[in-house]
C-alpha cells in the first residue's frame, strides 16, 4: 500500500513538472509584467536557487533591470518545450532611457531556474532602439503554417551553420532570399524585397563559445546565446551576445542580434563601421 502511494505521488510530481508552451508563455508573461512594474516579486515561479545574470555576470535579481519599471513598447517571445527554455525580446522607447533587452529562461516545468538578461542601451553595439523597433515591426514573425514547419533539427542547424561559418569559410550557410539582419538599429535591408541578402561578409577565424538554445518550431525560430570573441575590441573576453534566427523552408530569413559592450562605447569601434555594415539605419 505504501509503495503504491509513493509511486502515485511520484507520477503526480512528474505530471506536474512537465514543461509545455502554456507554462513557458505564463512564465514569460509574468516576467514582462514584473519588468513593467519594476518588481521581481511579480514572478511567482522563481526557484529558491535561481541563477540570475545580466551581461552573463551573476547578479541578484533584486538589484538588476527588473527593479526598474519600464514602459515596454513591443515584445516577442519564443518557447522550447523540449528544453523547457524560452526567450523574450523587448523594446523600450522611453526618450530618457531607451533599451533593447533579451531575456533567456530555463525552467523545470514548475519553476524558473535560470534567467539570463542582456540589457543593451546607449553605447552598446550599433544601438538604436527606435530603428530596432521600426524594422522589427515591419517584419513577418507570424507562426509558420503547420504543414510548412521545419523540424527543430533543421532550425537549429541553420543557426549553427551561421556561427560555424565564423570559424570555417567552407561551411555552407542556408541563406534565404530575401533575408535581413538587424543589429542594434542597423538593418541590412537594401529596399529591394526580392533580392535582400544577409550574406554580407562573415569572419572566418572566430570560434564563438558556450552556445545555449531556444528552438521554437511553431515560429521557425532559434535563439542562440553565446560568447563572441572579438566583438568588443577593447576587451579580451568573449562579448555577451544573442542571435535570433527566423528560419522558413530551411532558409534563414531574419537575424536579430543583441550585443553588449561592457562599458566600451561602440565595442571599441568609436562609431566606425566595416564597409559591409554600412547599410540602412533610421
C-alpha positions in Angstrom: 0.0 0.0 0.0 2.8 2.4 1.0 4.7 1.5 -2.2 1.6 2.3 -4.3 1.1 5.6 -2.6 4.7 6.6 -3.1 4.5 5.6 -6.8 1.3 7.6 -7.2 2.9 10.6 -5.6 5.9 10.3 -7.9 3.7 10.1 -11.0 1.8 13.2 -9.9 5.0 15.1 -9.3 6.3 14.1 -12.8 3.0 15.1 -14.4 3.0 18.5 -12.6 6.6 19.2 -13.7 6.0 18.5 -17.4 7.0 21.6 -19.5 4.7 22.9 -22.2 4.1 26.1 -24.2 1.4 27.2 -21.7 3.8 27.1 -18.8 6.5 28.9 -20.8 4.0 31.6 -22.0 2.8 32.2 -18.5 6.4 32.4 -17.2 7.4 34.9 -19.9 4.2 37.0 -19.3 5.0 37.1 -15.6 8.5 38.3 -16.3 7.2 41.1 -18.6 4.7 42.2 -16.0 7.4 42.3 -13.4 9.5 44.4 -15.7 6.7 46.8 -16.4 6.1 47.3 -12.6 9.8 47.2 -11.6 9.1 44.4 -9.2 10.7 40.9 -9.4 8.2 39.6 -6.9 5.6 39.7 -9.7 7.2 36.5 -10.9 5.5 33.7 -8.8 7.5 30.7 -10.1 11.1 31.6 -9.2 13.2 28.7 -7.9 14.7 29.2 -4.5 18.1 28.5 -6.1 17.5 30.8 -9.1 20.6 31.7 -11.2 20.2 35.3 -12.5 22.7 37.1 -14.7 23.0 40.4 -16.6 25.5 40.6 -19.5 26.4 37.0 -18.4 27.6 38.2 -15.0 25.9 36.9 -11.8 23.7 39.4 -10.1 20.8 39.5 -7.6 17.5 39.7 -9.4 16.5 42.3 -6.8 19.3 44.7 -7.9 19.1 44.4 -11.6 17.0 45.8 -14.5 13.8 44.1 -13.2 13.7 46.7 -10.3 13.2 49.5 -12.8 9.6 50.0 -14.1 9.9 50.1 -17.9 7.2 51.0 -20.5 7.6 48.1 -22.9 6.7 49.3 -26.4 6.8 45.8 -28.1 8.0 42.3 -27.4 8.3 38.9 -28.9 8.6 35.6 -27.1 9.6 32.1 -28.2 9.2 28.8 -26.4 11.1 25.5 -26.4 9.1 22.8 -24.5 11.7 20.2 -25.3 14.5 22.0 -23.4 12.0 23.9 -21.2 13.6 27.2 -22.2 12.2 30.5 -23.6 13.5 33.7 -25.0 11.8 37.2 -24.9 13.0 40.2 -26.8 11.5 43.5 -25.7 12.0 47.1 -26.7 11.6 50.3 -24.5 11.3 53.6 -26.4 11.5 55.9 -23.4 13.2 59.0 -24.7 15.0 59.4 -21.4 16.5 55.9 -21.5 15.6 53.5 -24.4 16.5 49.8 -24.2 16.6 46.7 -26.3 16.6 43.7 -23.9 16.7 40.0 -24.3 15.9 37.5 -21.6 16.5 33.8 -21.8 14.8 31.5 -19.3 15.5 27.9 -18.2 12.9 26.1 -16.1 11.8 22.7 -14.9 8.1 22.8 -15.6 7.3 24.2 -12.2 9.9 26.9 -11.5 12.2 29.2 -13.4 15.7 28.0 -12.5 17.8 30.5 -14.6 17.3 33.9 -16.2 20.0 35.4 -18.4 19.3 39.0 -19.3 21.1 41.0 -22.0 20.4 44.7 -21.4 21.5 46.9 -24.4 21.3 50.7 -24.3 23.3 53.7 -25.4 26.9 52.8 -26.2 26.3 49.2 -27.0 26.9 47.6 -30.4 25.1 49.8 -33.1 22.4 50.7 -30.5 19.3 52.5 -31.8 16.1 51.4 -30.1 13.9 53.4 -32.5 15.5 51.8 -35.5 15.2 48.4 -33.9 11.5 48.8 -33.2 10.8 50.2 -36.7 12.4 47.4 -38.6 11.3 44.7 -36.2 7.7 45.9 -36.6 7.8 45.7 -40.4 8.9 42.0 -40.4 6.8 38.9 -40.6 7.3 36.8 -37.4 3.9 35.1 -37.6 3.6 31.3 -36.9 4.6 29.1 -39.7 1.7 27.1 -41.2 1.7 23.6 -39.7 2.3 21.9 -43.0 5.3 24.1 -43.7 7.1 23.9 -40.4 10.7 22.7 -40.3 11.9 20.3 -37.6 13.8 21.6 -34.6 16.9 19.9 -36.0 16.7 21.8 -39.3 16.0 25.1 -37.5 18.9 24.7 -35.1 21.2 23.6 -37.8 20.6 26.9 -39.7 21.7 28.9 -36.7 24.7 26.6 -36.0 25.8 26.8 -39.7 25.9 30.6 -39.4 28.2 30.5 -36.4 30.3 27.5 -37.7 31.0 29.7 -40.8 32.7 32.2 -38.4 35.5 29.7 -37.9 35.5 28.0 -41.3 34.9 29.7 -44.6 34.0 26.4 -46.2 30.8 26.0 -44.2 27.7 26.5 -46.2 25.1 28.7 -44.6 21.4 28.2 -45.7 20.8 31.8 -46.7 17.3 32.6 -47.7 16.3 35.3 -50.2 15.1 37.8 -49.2 16.9 38.0 -45.8 17.6 40.9 -43.5 19.9 41.3 -40.5 19.0 43.7 -37.6 21.9 44.7 -35.4 21.3 47.3 -32.7 19.3 49.5 -35.0 21.2 49.0 -38.3 19.4 47.0 -41.0 20.8 45.2 -44.0 17.6 45.5 -46.0 18.5 47.4 -49.2 14.9 48.2 -50.0 14.7 45.6 -52.8 12.5 43.0 -51.1 13.2 40.3 -53.7 17.0 40.3 -53.5 17.8 41.3 -49.9 20.6 39.2 -48.5 22.2 38.5 -45.1 25.3 37.2 -46.8 27.3 40.4 -46.5 30.6 39.0 -45.2 31.4 37.0 -42.1 34.6 36.4 -40.2 36.4 33.1 -40.9 38.8 32.8 -37.9 36.4 33.3 -34.9 35.1 30.5 -32.7 32.1 31.5 -30.7 31.7 29.8 -27.3 29.1 28.4 -25.0 26.0 28.3 -27.3 22.6 28.0 -25.5 19.5 27.4 -27.5 15.8 28.1 -27.6 14.2 26.4 -30.6 10.5 27.2 -31.4 9.2 25.1 -34.3 5.9 27.0 -34.4 7.6 30.2 -35.3 10.6 28.8 -37.1 12.9 30.4 -34.6 16.2 29.5 -33.0 17.7 31.9 -30.4 21.3 31.3 -29.5 23.1 32.9 -26.6 26.8 32.8 -26.8 30.2 34.4 -26.1 31.5 36.3 -29.1 35.3 36.7 -29.1 36.5 39.9 -30.6 33.0 41.6 -30.6 34.3 44.1 -28.0 37.6 45.3 -29.4 38.5 46.8 -26.0 38.0 43.6 -24.1 39.9 40.2 -24.2 36.7 38.4 -23.0 34.1 37.0 -25.4 31.3 39.6 -25.7 27.8 38.7 -24.4 25.6 38.1 -27.4 22.2 36.9 -28.6 21.3 36.0 -32.1 17.7 35.2 -33.1 17.1 33.5 -36.5 13.8 33.2 -38.3 14.1 30.0 -40.5 11.5 29.2 -43.2 11.8 26.2 -45.5 15.2 25.5 -44.0 16.5 29.0 -45.0 17.4 32.0 -42.8 15.1 34.9 -43.4 15.7 37.3 -40.5 18.5 37.7 -38.0 18.2 39.8 -34.8 21.1 40.5 -32.6 21.5 41.9 -29.1 25.1 42.6 -28.2 26.5 44.4 -25.2 29.9 46.3 -25.0 30.6 46.2 -21.3 31.2 49.9 -20.9 33.3 50.4 -24.0 31.4 52.7 -26.4 30.6 51.0 -29.7 32.6 48.0 -28.5 35.8 49.8 -29.2 35.0 51.0 -32.8 34.1 54.5 -31.8 31.3 54.7 -34.4 33.5 53.4 -37.3 31.8 50.5 -39.1 33.3 48.0 -41.5 32.0 48.6 -45.1 29.7 45.6 -45.0 27.9 47.1 -42.1 27.2 50.5 -43.7 23.6 49.8 -44.6 20.3 51.2 -43.6 19.7 52.8 -40.3 16.8 55.0 -39.1 
